[in-house]
Each structure stands twice: as C-alpha cells, then as structure tokens.
C-alpha cells in the first residue's frame, strides 16, 4: 500500500489504458442492464417500491416526522411525570432511527448525492436529539444516607485510563462503549463468527498491527482508530462507518460504506450505494475478494450477491470540482491482492 503510483485519470475518471477502458465499458454495460431490469420490474410509479427520489423522500419525511413526534411526546411525559420509566419508548425510537438509516443505505444507489448527504445529516440530527432527550429523562438515583468509604484524592497530574477513553469518545462521531467488539489490541489475530444475526452492532477500535477475520452477517459495523491492520469480513446488513485509519487493508461488504479521515489505505468493497469518503487521502478501491464456507448464502441474505460496480464510483464530500478527486483512485489489477480465504 505504500506504492501510490496509481494511473492518471481524465476528467471523467477513466484511465487512458485500453485494457482498463474495455473493463470500464463492460462495467457500464452491466450497470445499464441491471438498471433496465429494475425499471422493467417496477413500472408502476404508484408501487411503494418504485425506485424514484420522490417516493423515497415521501417515505423518509413521514418516518422522520413520526420520530420527531415521538421525541416531543417523550419529553412532555417526562415533564409531567418524572418518575415514569421511558426506557422502552427510547429504545423504540432508537430502533426507528436505525431503520431510517437502513432505508437510506438501501436506496442511496439511485439517489442524487445531495439527497444522500441531506438524509444522512437528518439522521445525525435525530441521533443527537435522542441522546439529548435520553440524558434528560434518565431516572435520577434516589438520595440516601449511606456510609461510604472515603476515596483517596488522586494527584492533580494523574490522568486515568477512564479519562483518556472518555476524551476519545467525545472526539469520535459515535459512541462505541457498550457495543460488542475488539478494542485496544496490538499484534493479534482476532476472529469471530456470527450466526443468525445474533449481534446488531460490532466495533473495531484502537487496533494496531492486527488481523481481523469476521465470518457471517451482522447489522452495523463501527471502525475507529486502526493502524496497519488487515480487516477481512463477511457482509453487513446495514452500514459501515470507518474513522481514523492509516496504512490498513479492508475487504468488506455492506449496503452503505462511509469513510472519514483515512490515510494510505486500500478498500476491497462490495456495496449497494456509492462509497463516501471525507477528509481522506491516498485511499484506493477495488472489488470485494473474500471467500469462506457459506459466504454465498450470507451475501444473498444481505442482498449483496450481485456486484453492482458501486465500489468504483466514490463520492468525495471534500472535493466538489468536476475533475477526478486526487484523494482516491482505482487499485491497478497488478497491485490487487488475491482472493482471501478465511
């Protein structure tokens, strides 16, 4: 991955290499045939599943308003009756936001980039509002007089491990404290197999020089602060969020993949929507290359059994010009890894 001599690109993102041009033309033809097939199977605009920006925005707006109404209702209940347990309602709203995020992931392959960004911003705002409401309505501990051992004051210049973790979580755009996963490992091979979508969210955080092998399906993956790691994993039913990685290799499949603050890393992807990068540089992309017993059924279950070619159409949200972004490139075939069997 240290070799950054990727082919130069013209303004339309294509290389002048005749071989690559032929591959690109073949990919465009496959995508065109796939789109025609979708349109022919969904010819009725009144059908709720008809692929159009208008129908998506209507469904998205209705779901958003329902969540906002529930959040307001919970706040009102908390104000009138602070003792009422609102945890079930809060969990239900969290699930609704997750479903809304899945809706965006599953439909973003045909949405305009602006609508994708706007929808993701709305979801982020809903999550922040939910966190704010949760902190306000969380039951307060009852006051009682108890004899408690006096804690020795810590020296003023002592920085605890918990304080460091709290600072890291505040700097990150998501909280990973309570989700299962692999954290704070060095020079290890980490493996896990998922059966029956038993885990919703999984986290990879603060890993250095590690190799991670994840088999099976799960719903959401959060990746944060990885250095010189290799990540091989089966399909994710929802989305993958990757932040602060450097010198890494990823072989991952998901409906939606967002990459933030990545440096000098390679991504072998299968995805339904266009990958999104922000504040990243030296990142390269290639098609998914993974094999394990049962991967075909896992891909079908996740609706990722077809390679739509979206991995090659990257949206760089920090690059608004019409010419190719200098922050990402297609990995030359000669530099791609062989299919990895885990």
N, C-alpha and C positions, 0 to 999 in steps of 0.2 A: 504493500500500500504506500510505500514511500515513493514509488515511481509515479509521478504526476504528469507524465508526458502523454496526456490524452489527445486524441485527434482534434484538430481545429474544427470549428463549426461555422457554418454560414449563418445568415440572419434567420433562416427558417429552422435551424438546429440540426441540419443534415451534414454529414461529412461528404467530402468530395471523393472518397474512396468508392470505386464502382461496386465492390462487394457489399459494403455497408449500405450503399444506395439501394441495391437489389433487396437486401434484407428489410430495409425500411419500407420499400414499396410493398413487399409481401405482407408486412405487418399492417400497413394501412388498408390493404385489401381485406385482410382478416377482420379488422375492426369494422370496416364498412359492411361486410357481410353479416357480422354479428348485430350491428345496429339495424340493418334492414330486417333481420329475423325478428328482433324485438318489436319493431314497429308493426310488422305484419301480424304478430301475435297479439298486439294491443291496439287495434284500430279504432276502438270506441273511446272517444275523448271523455265520455261520461263514466267510463270504468274507473273506479278509485285507484286502480293500479296503473292507469295510463301514464307513461313517462312524460311529464311536462313540468316545467318550472311553476306554472300557475297552480296545478293540483298539489304539488309539493308545498308551496308557500301557504296554501289554504290549510292543509293538514298541520303544517308546522305552527302556523299562527294560532289555530284553535287549541293545539296542545299547550303552547306557551301560555295562552290566556288562562287555561284551566289550572296550570301550575301556579301562576301568579295569584289567581283567585284563592287557591288552597293556602298559599303562604299568608295572604292577608287574613284569611279566616282563622288560621292557627294563632296569629298574633293577637287577634281580637279575643279569642278564647283565653289565651294566656293572661291578657289584661284583666278580664272579668273574673277568672278563676285560676290563680297562680298555682294551685295545688293539683290541678288536673294533669294526668300523665298524657303527654302529647307525643311520646316516642313513636307509637305506631303510625301516626299521621306523618311525622317527619321522615320515617323510613319509606313510607309510600311515595312521598314527594321525591325522595332521592332516587327511587326506582323509576319514577316517571321521567326525571331528567336524564337518567341513563338511557331509557327507551327513546327519548328525543334525540340524544346523541347518536344512537344506533340508526335512527331514521335518516339523519344527515349522512352518516357513513355509507349507508346502503344506496343512497340516491345521488351522492355527490359526483358520480362519474358522468352524469349528464347535465349537472347544474353549472351555470356560469361561475367562474372563480369568485366574483363579488358576492354572490348569494351564499357560497360556501363560507367565505370569511365572515359575512354578516351573521349567518346562522351559528357559527362557532362562537362568535362574540356574544350572542344572545345566551347560549348555553353557559358560557363562562360567567356571565352576569347572574344567571339563575342560581348557579352553584354558590356564588359569593353571597347572594341574598339568603339562600338556605342556610349557609354557615352562620350568617349573622342572626337569623331567626333562631337557629338551634342554640346558640350561645345565650340568647336572651331568655328562652323558655326552659332551659335546662333546670331541673329541680335543684334548689339550693339545699345544702346539707343543714339538717336541724342542729341548732346550737345546744350544747350540753356541757356541763362541767365534768371534766374527767382529769384524772391525774396522769399527765403525760410526761415521759422522760424528757428532760431538757437537752436539746441538741447543742452540741458544741459549735460555736460560730466558726465558719470557715474563714481562713485567711483571705484578706481582700484581694490578693493577687492570684488566688486559686481559680482556675477555670474547670468546671466539672464536665464530664462526658455528656451529661444530660443537656447542659447549656449549649455545648457545641452542636448536638443533634437538633435542638430547638432552633438554633440560628440557621442551620442548613435547611430545615423545613420551611422557615419563613422566607428564605431566598428562593426556594423552589416554587413553581406554579401549582403544585399539587401536594397533598399530604399523603404520605406513604406509611405512616407509623403503625397503623392497625392492620394493614393488609399482609397476607402471607407472601413469602418470597425469600430471596437470598440477599443478604446485606453484609457489608463490611468484611469481605473475603479477599485474600490475596493468594495467587499461585495455586489455585484449586480447580478441580474438575467437578462441576455441580450438575447433578442430573435429577430430573423429576418426571413422572408420568402421570398424566391427568386422565381420569376415567369418568365418563358420563357428565362432563362439565361440572364436576364437583366444586370447583373454585371459580368465583366470579372474577376477582381482581388478583393479579400477581405482580410482584415488584422485584426488580433487579436494581440494587442501589449500592453505590460505593464499592465497586469491584475493580481489582487491579490484576492484570495478567491471569485472568480466569477464563475457563472454557465452560459454557453453559449449554446443556442439552435438555430441551423440554419436548416431550412427546405427548400427543393428544391435543384436545381442544379446551380452551377456556375463554372467558368473555373479554377481558381487558388486560392490557399489559402496560405497566409504567416502568420506564428505564431511566435511571438518573445517576450521573457521575460515574461513568465507566471509563477505564483507560487500558488500552492494549488488551482488549478482551475479544473472544470469539463467541458469538451467540447463534446457536442452531435451534430452531423451534418449529413446531407444528402450527396449524392455523389458529388465529384468534378470531372469535365470532364477531367482535365489535371493533375496537380501535386500539392502536399502539401509539403511545406518546414517548418520545425519546428526547432526553435533555442532557446536555453537558457530557458529551462523549468525545474521545480522542483516540486515534490510532486503532479503531475497532473494526471488526468484521461482523456483519449481521446477515443471517439467512432467515427471513421472517415472512409470514403471510398474514394478511389482515384486510378487512374492508376499508379501513382508513389508517393512514400512517402519517404522523406529524413529527417532524424532526426539528429540534431547536438547539442552537449552539453546538453543532457537531463540527469536528475538525478532522481532516485526513482520514476518513473512514469510508468503507465500502459497504453497500447495501444491495443484497440479492433479494428482490422482492416479488411477491405476487399480491396484487391488491385490486380492489374493485374501483377505487377512485384514484385520482392523481395524487401522488405523494406531495406533501407540503414541507418545505424547508424554510427556516428563518434563522438569520444571524449565523449562517454556516458557511464553511469554505473547504475546498478540497474534498468534497464528497462525490462518490462515483456510484453508478447504479447499473444493475444487471438483473436478468431474470432469476427467479427462485430456483435453487439447486439443492434439494434435500430429499432424502429417502429414509424411510423406516417402515417396519411392518405395520400396515393399517393406515398409512398416510393417505391413500386414495379415498378411503371411506371418510376420513377426517376432513379432507378437502371438500368432498361432496356435502357433508353435513354442514359445513361452514359456507356453502355456496361459493367456494373458491376453486372449484375443479377446473374451470376454464381460465386460461391465461389471456386476459383482455389486452395486454400490452400497456396497461396504465403505468407500469413501473418506469417506462421510458419518457413519460410526459410529466415532468416535475414542475410544480409551481413554487417559485422562489418569491416569497412575500416581501423580500427586501430589494427585489430587482424589478422595477416597473417599466424598463425600456423594452422596445420591440425586439432588440437583438438578444441573442443567447446569453443567459446569465453566466458569468465567469466562475460562479461558486460551485457548480456541479457539472458533471459530464457523464457520458455513457462509457462503461468499462469496455475496453477493447477485448474482443474474444480471446486473443492471445494471452491476456493477463487474467482471465477469469479462472476461478477455481473449478475443479471437477465436482460432480455431484457428490455431496457428503452423505454418508450413511451413518445414522446414529442409532 
